[in-house]
Amino acid sequence: MEHGLMAEQNMADKIREYISKEKERLHALERLADSFDEHSRLGLKNPNAYLGNPINAFLFVKKFTIDWEKYVEESIKHKPTQVTTEFNTELDRLRKKLPDEEDLTGSVQAILRLQDMYDIPAKEIAEGSIGGLNTGELSADACFELGRIAYEDGDYYHGFHWMAMAKERLEKERNKTTEMSDILDYMAWTAHELENDKLALELTEELIKLVPDHLRAQNNRLDFIERVKKASNDTSRVKRDLTNTTHYVPKPTPEYNGTPELRSYKRLCKGLDVKPREKMSSIVCRYRHNNNPRLLLSPIKEEEVYRDANMVLFHDIASDKEMKIIKSLATPKLFRATVHDPATGKLVHAKYRITKTAWLEDRDHFVVRRVQNRIKAVTGLDLDSADSLQVANYGIGGHYDPHYDFSTRDDQDTSELEKRDGNRIATFLLYDSTEPWNRSFWYNLRRSGKGIMETRHAACPVLVGTKWVSNKWIRTRGQEFRRPCGLTEDE
């Protein structure tokens, strides 16, 4: 019986030990709840502005993907009881509304895209600034995850830059947020993927010095030694480029090396004008009514923008209230833009166009019908064959690479829609900018049906916040007497 009393005493000690650990776990959960509450209250004061900050968006998504698995899940998930089972079920339900891995990859790609377009170095972003916007500093762990996701997406160039930034930040951190061995491991292999085996070898040797029994590093070291011996070219310049995180170094591929179109695209996105002054000086403004009863008493203000492409800007054609209604109608219908993959024939997300879109019809709301009637009146074109009103939302980094609105496909590849309704003869574009809801209009085709090559255009990556755009694409069927053929091909 004495042994039983001793066991009872030991049991009491174990219970107290368990209670102590449970208290620690519950205190950790309480701190977690407080941090969630504080963060959500701050963000909900102005959610568009808060999540419109690209770094805030990335860190928010990271919290509920990477950090959740690392630090939260074990604290929350506990031995099943009726109470904990109900608690975990409710958490799982709420998690479906939170960001996932696809959102994480998207938020990282957005930051990398902004770097490329606006020439922003990793160091500037890590130190709390992006395009002049104060975003808060990034920890070594956040820099590491940016680099890791870029690496896993096959973007070794950005992957290396962000790993280098993680290394630099970690060396200065008092409370370490990640492991140096992980950073060096990724940096070495990324340098190898970028065909810089000399640098890969140096980083691998640094890793082995830190972790002598790192088996993969030991094997990689032997491989890199052989590769360096066989290398005939001097990679020292590449090394300098790769390890430079202070200044932005353009991505070393033909895509980013500065074609004339890309240079113009980047200049425009940075707010630099590329139009010759003599062309700017010839543009005019006028009132337009087209002898349409809707416009005779209240003609529309028209401003020429680009005469070569017959592009004009219409003012006061739709009110802010009307466009808010259109946005609200489109929001529940938004979906990520897709294109047909010619290799598989399946719909895939388009990397050249990062946006969510929705389509609205006249029957959806009288405001949609009213705005489209104004478009018909001011353009003088028939809308019976036109596409539905497209509404697009561009989030952080959302963009559309240079493109034409008219189809350039051969006859054999023409879609059934195009065979029936014709090519896109004109575009009416409504967009939210410094002047609320500017409206641009241009012809995509000459009177002969020949494409106007000067209409090539793009959507710049969103640096901060979101951007709303609405398109009305007007087709050739029904325009035979409204815009008849001219006497020459180029008229």
QUILIN-V15539 format. One record per backbone hydrogen bond with DSSP energy under -1.0 kcal/mol. CO is the residue of the C=O (numbers start at 1). NH is the residue of the N-H. E is the energy in kcal/mol with one decimal. If there is no record, write none. Layout:
CO|NH|E + CO|NH|E
This chain:
1|5|-1.9 + 2|6|-2.0 + 3|7|-2.2 + 4|8|-2.2 + 5|9|-2.2 + 6|10|-2.4 + 7|11|-2.4 + 8|12|-2.1 + 9|13|-1.9 + 10|14|-2.3 + 11|15|-2.5 + 12|16|-2.3 + 13|17|-2.3 + 14|18|-2.5 + 15|19|-2.9 + 16|20|-2.5 + 17|21|-2.1 + 18|22|-2.6 + 19|23|-2.6 + 20|24|-2.2 + 21|25|-2.5 + 22|26|-3.0 + 23|27|-2.8 + 24|28|-2.3 + 25|29|-2.2 + 26|30|-2.3 + 27|31|-2.5 + 28|32|-2.2 + 29|33|-2.7 + 30|34|-2.3 + 31|35|-2.3 + 32|36|-2.6 + 33|37|-2.5 + 34|38|-2.7 + 35|39|-2.5 + 36|40|-2.7 + 37|41|-2.2 + 38|42|-2.0 + 39|43|-2.5 + 40|44|-2.7 + 46|50|-2.7 + 47|51|-2.7 + 50|53|-1.1 + 52|465|-2.7 + 53|57|-2.5 + 54|58|-2.0 + 55|59|-2.8 + 56|60|-2.3 + 57|61|-2.2 + 58|62|-2.7 + 59|63|-1.9 + 60|64|-1.1 + 62|65|-1.2 + 62|67|-2.2 + 65|69|-1.6 + 66|70|-1.9 + 67|71|-3.2 + 68|72|-1.2 + 68|73|-2.9 + 72|76|-2.0 + 73|77|-3.0 + 81|85|-2.7 + 82|86|-1.9 + 83|87|-2.3 + 84|88|-3.1 + 85|89|-2.2 + 86|90|-2.1 + 87|91|-2.2 + 88|92|-2.5 + 89|93|-1.8 + 90|94|-2.2 + 91|95|-2.4 + 94|97|-1.7 + 95|98|-1.2 + 100|104|-2.0 + 101|105|-2.6 + 102|106|-2.3 + 103|107|-2.5 + 104|108|-1.9 + 105|109|-2.7 + 106|110|-1.9 + 107|111|-1.5 + 108|112|-2.3 + 109|113|-2.4 + 110|114|-2.1 + 111|115|-2.0 + 112|116|-2.1 + 113|117|-2.5 + 114|118|-2.5 + 115|120|-1.2 + 121|125|-1.5 + 122|126|-2.9 + 123|127|-1.8 + 124|129|-1.9 + 125|128|-1.7 + 126|138|-2.5 + 128|135|-2.0 + 130|133|-1.5 + 133|130|-2.0 + 139|143|-2.2 + 140|144|-2.5 + 141|145|-2.4 + 142|146|-2.0 + 143|147|-2.3 + 144|148|-2.9 + 145|149|-2.5 + 146|150|-1.9 + 147|151|-2.4 + 148|152|-2.6 + 149|153|-1.3 + 150|155|-2.8 + 151|154|-1.9 + 154|156|-1.3 + 155|159|-2.0 + 156|160|-2.5 + 157|161|-1.9 + 158|162|-2.5 + 159|163|-1.9 + 160|164|-2.7 + 161|165|-1.7 + 162|166|-2.2 + 163|167|-2.4 + 164|168|-2.1 + 165|169|-2.5 + 166|170|-2.7 + 167|171|-1.9 + 179|183|-1.6 + 180|184|-2.7 + 181|185|-2.0 + 182|186|-2.1 + 183|187|-2.8 + 184|188|-2.5 + 185|189|-1.7 + 186|190|-2.5 + 187|191|-2.5 + 188|192|-1.8 + 189|193|-2.3 + 190|194|-1.6 + 191|196|-2.6 + 192|195|-2.1 + 196|200|-2.1 + 197|201|-2.4 + 198|202|-1.8 + 199|203|-2.4 + 200|204|-2.1 + 201|205|-2.5 + 202|206|-1.8 + 203|207|-2.0 + 204|208|-2.5 + 205|209|-2.0 + 206|210|-1.3 + 207|211|-3.0 + 211|214|-1.9 + 213|215|-1.1 + 214|218|-2.0 + 215|219|-2.2 + 216|220|-2.7 + 217|221|-2.3 + 218|222|-1.5 + 219|223|-1.7 + 220|224|-3.0 + 221|225|-2.3 + 222|226|-1.6 + 223|227|-2.0 + 224|228|-2.7 + 225|229|-1.9 + 226|230|-1.7 + 227|231|-1.4 + 235|239|-2.3 + 236|240|-2.0 + 237|241|-2.2 + 238|242|-2.9 + 239|243|-2.2 + 245|123|-1.7 + 251|253|-2.5 + 253|256|-1.4 + 259|263|-2.7 + 260|264|-2.2 + 261|265|-2.5 + 262|266|-2.8 + 263|267|-2.2 + 264|268|-2.6 + 265|269|-2.2 + 266|270|-1.5 + 267|272|-3.0 + 268|271|-1.6 + 276|280|-1.6 + 277|281|-2.3 + 284|304|-2.8 + 286|302|-3.5 + 288|300|-2.6 + 289|292|-2.7 + 292|295|-2.0 + 292|296|-1.4 + 300|288|-2.8 + 301|315|-2.4 + 302|286|-2.7 + 303|313|-3.2 + 306|311|-2.5 + 307|310|-1.5 + 311|305|-2.6 + 311|306|-1.6 + 312|441|-2.5 + 313|303|-2.7 + 319|323|-2.1 + 320|324|-2.0 + 321|325|-1.7 + 322|326|-2.0 + 323|327|-2.5 + 324|328|-2.4 + 325|329|-2.2 + 326|330|-1.9 + 327|331|-2.4 + 330|333|-1.7 + 331|334|-1.2 + 335|357|-3.1 + 337|350|-1.1 + 339|348|-2.8 + 341|345|-3.7 + 346|341|-3.1 + 348|339|-2.7 + 352|401|-2.7 + 355|337|-2.6 + 356|393|-3.1 + 357|335|-1.8 + 358|391|-2.9 + 360|389|-1.9 + 361|364|-1.6 + 365|369|-1.7 + 366|370|-2.4 + 367|371|-2.5 + 368|372|-2.1 + 369|373|-1.8 + 370|374|-1.7 + 371|375|-1.9 + 372|376|-2.1 + 373|377|-2.1 + 374|378|-2.7 + 375|379|-2.0 + 376|380|-1.7 + 383|386|-1.0 + 389|360|-2.8 + 390|471|-2.4 + 391|358|-2.1 + 392|469|-2.6 + 393|356|-2.2 + 394|467|-2.3 + 395|398|-2.6 + 398|462|-1.3 + 399|354|-2.2 + 400|459|-2.9 + 403|457|-2.4 + 410|413|-1.3 + 411|414|-1.2 + 415|419|-2.1 + 416|420|-1.8 + 417|421|-3.2 + 418|422|-2.0 + 421|477|-2.2 + 423|425|-1.0 + 423|476|-1.6 + 425|444|-2.3 + 425|445|-1.5 + 426|474|-2.4 + 427|442|-2.0 + 428|472|-2.5 + 429|440|-3.1 + 430|470|-3.3 + 431|438|-1.9 + 438|431|-2.4 + 439|314|-3.3 + 440|429|-3.3 + 441|312|-2.7 + 442|427|-2.6 + 444|452|-3.0 + 446|449|-2.1 + 450|446|-3.4 + 452|455|-1.8 + 453|456|-1.2 + 457|403|-2.5 + 459|400|-2.1 + 462|397|-2.8 + 467|394|-3.3 + 468|432|-1.9 + 469|392|-3.7 + 470|430|-3.3 + 471|390|-2.6 + 472|428|-2.2 + 473|387|-2.5 + 474|425|-1.4 + 474|426|-1.8 + 476|479|-2.3 + 479|483|-3.2 + 488|491|-1.1
